[in-house]
Amino acid sequence: MTTTDTTDLPFNATGFYRLLADKKLMGCRSHSSGVLYLPPRPYCPVSGAADLRWEPLSGRGTLTAFTVIKVPPSHMVAVGYGRDRPYACGVVALDEGPSISAQLFGFDVDDPASIAIGTAVRAVFFERDVDGESRTLLGFEPVAE
């Protein structure tokens, strides 16, 4: 694993994915408003300022919404998902405040009623081919009790 210097890292998807490649989940905080954003953005919508800094996130949070997908988009069909192999995506409210959506792992997608809103989850990083190259992506799994 390499260490990404955040000094000149842009506050956008490019910067976010570079950090994910290092298995780091980071948001950006506005110095003027104090608001923490995830995904990152180039300026603070509250203050209008571009006074942002990267801030590490714990990767822990709570599942606030989810869906089980049985008819996936083509990029998910390409990695093996479909009617006979559904997957779940969810929205996670991180302990630090922001929410983010990601694929869910470790849940019984064949029994969606067993997936509970309010479940404590933690970030997991996984590799997937995206447009012909390997990319590190973010997912979440239940925290073992």
PASE-226432 format. One record per residue (C-alpha): x, y negated, z. Coordinates in steps of 0.25 Angstrom, whole numbers, padded with zeros to 4 digits, always signed. Layout:
# residues N
XYZ
...
//
This chain:
# residues 145
+0000+0000+0000
+0005-0014-0003
+0003-0027+0004
-0004-0038-0004
+0001-0052+0000
-0012-0060+0001
-0005-0074+0000
-0008-0075-0015
-0019-0065-0016
-0032-0071-0023
-0045-0071-0015
-0053-0063-0026
-0055-0049-0030
-0040-0048-0035
-0035-0051-0021
-0045-0042-0014
-0042-0030-0023
-0027-0032-0021
-0029-0031-0006
-0038-0019-0007
-0026-0012-0015
-0018-0014-0002
-0030-0008+0006
-0033-0022+0012
-0047-0027+0014
-0046-0042+0015
-0056-0054+0013
-0053-0069+0013
-0056-0079+0023
-0058-0094+0020
-0049-0103+0029
-0060-0114+0029
-0072-0106+0032
-0067-0094+0039
-0076-0085+0030
-0070-0071+0026
-0074-0066+0012
-0074-0053+0006
-0072-0051-0005
-0062-0063-0006
-0065-0075-0014
-0057-0087-0019
-0063-0098-0010
-0073-0098+0002
-0087-0100-0002
-0090-0107+0011
-0079-0118+0011
-0075-0118-0004
-0061-0117+0000
-0050-0107-0005
-0043-0106+0008
-0044-0091+0009
-0035-0081+0015
-0035-0065+0015
-0040-0059+0027
-0039-0044+0030
-0052-0036+0034
-0054-0024+0043
-0061-0016+0032
-0072-0012+0043
-0086-0016+0042
-0101-0012+0042
-0109-0006+0030
-0120-0016+0027
-0125-0011+0014
-0123+0001+0005
-0128+0008-0008
-0126+0022-0013
-0123+0022-0028
-0127+0033-0037
-0127+0026-0050
-0113+0019-0050
-0107+0010-0060
-0097+0015-0070
-0084+0012-0062
-0090+0021-0051
-0094+0032-0060
-0080+0032-0066
-0075+0036-0052
-0085+0047-0050
-0097+0041-0044
-0111+0043-0049
-0125+0049-0046
-0118+0062-0040
-0108+0054-0033
-0114+0041-0027
-0106+0031-0019
-0109+0020-0009
-0106+0005-0009
-0108-0004+0003
-0107-0017+0009
-0098-0018+0021
-0098-0030+0031
-0084-0030+0036
-0081-0033+0050
-0075-0046+0047
-0088-0051+0040
-0088-0050+0025
-0095-0039+0017
-0090-0031+0006
-0095-0020-0003
-0088-0007-0006
-0089+0007-0009
-0092+0016+0003
-0085+0029+0007
-0088+0040+0017
-0103+0038+0017
-0113+0049+0012
-0118+0043-0001
-0127+0055-0004
-0135+0051+0009
-0136+0035+0008
-0145+0036+0021
-0133+0040+0029
-0125+0027+0025
-0128+0017+0036
-0128+0002+0036
-0119-0003+0047
-0109+0009+0046
-0095+0004+0050
-0086+0005+0038
-0071+0003+0035
-0064-0001+0022
-0057+0010+0013
-0049+0007+0001
-0049+0017-0011
-0044+0017-0025
-0052+0018-0037
-0049+0016-0052
-0055+0002-0057
-0053-0002-0071
-0042+0008-0073
-0034+0005-0061
-0034+0010-0047
-0039-0001-0037
-0041+0000-0022
-0056-0003-0018
-0063-0005-0005
-0073+0005+0001
-0079+0007+0015
-0081+0020+0023
-0088+0022+0037
-0080+0020+0049
-0078+0034+0056
-0085+0033+0070
//
